[in-house]
Amino acid sequence: MGLTCEGRLQREKLRLQAAEWSEEGIAQAEIARRLGTSRQAVHAWQTKWKNGGTQA
């Protein structure tokens, strides 16, 4: 089973906040700590942004 609509919206908010902090030069580990997620998740998001922008 996947996320609910509300869950997807919350995850998207986290991704956009991570993108903003990444643009500010904050380290992946710090972003992960602030958001309560893994550094690996932040790394995966950053890889997608580099290839397709925050819309990715």
C-alpha positions as CSV (number, residue, x, y, z in Angstrom):
1,M,0.0,0.0,0.0
2,G,1.2,3.5,-0.8
3,L,0.8,6.8,1.1
4,T,-2.5,8.5,1.5
5,C,-3.0,11.8,-0.3
6,E,-2.2,13.6,3.0
7,G,0.9,11.6,3.4
8,R,2.1,12.5,-0.1
9,L,1.5,16.2,0.6
10,Q,3.5,16.0,3.8
11,R,6.3,14.2,2.1
12,E,6.3,16.8,-0.7
13,K,6.6,19.6,2.0
14,L,9.7,17.8,3.4
15,R,11.2,17.6,0.0
16,L,10.7,21.2,-0.8
17,Q,12.1,22.3,2.6
18,A,15.1,20.0,1.9
19,A,15.6,21.6,-1.5
20,E,15.5,25.1,0.1
21,W,18.1,24.2,2.7
22,S,20.2,22.4,0.2
23,E,20.3,25.7,-1.9
24,E,21.5,27.4,1.3
25,G,24.4,25.1,1.5
26,I,23.3,23.1,4.5
27,A,24.8,19.6,4.6
28,Q,22.8,16.5,3.8
29,A,23.2,15.1,7.3
30,E,22.0,18.3,8.9
31,I,19.0,18.4,6.5
32,A,18.2,14.8,7.4
33,R,18.4,15.6,11.1
34,R,16.2,18.6,10.9
35,L,13.5,16.7,8.9
36,G,13.7,13.4,10.8
37,T,14.6,11.5,7.7
38,S,17.7,9.6,6.5
39,R,20.7,11.2,4.8
40,Q,20.2,8.6,2.1
41,A,16.8,10.0,1.4
42,V,18.2,13.6,1.2
43,H,20.9,12.3,-1.1
44,A,18.3,10.7,-3.4
45,W,16.3,13.9,-3.5
46,Q,19.3,16.0,-4.3
47,T,20.3,13.6,-7.2
48,K,16.8,14.0,-8.6
49,W,16.9,17.8,-8.3
50,K,20.2,18.0,-10.1
51,N,18.8,16.0,-13.0
52,G,15.3,17.6,-13.2
53,G,14.9,20.5,-10.7
54,T,12.7,20.6,-7.7
55,Q,9.8,19.4,-9.9
56,A,11.5,16.0,-10.1
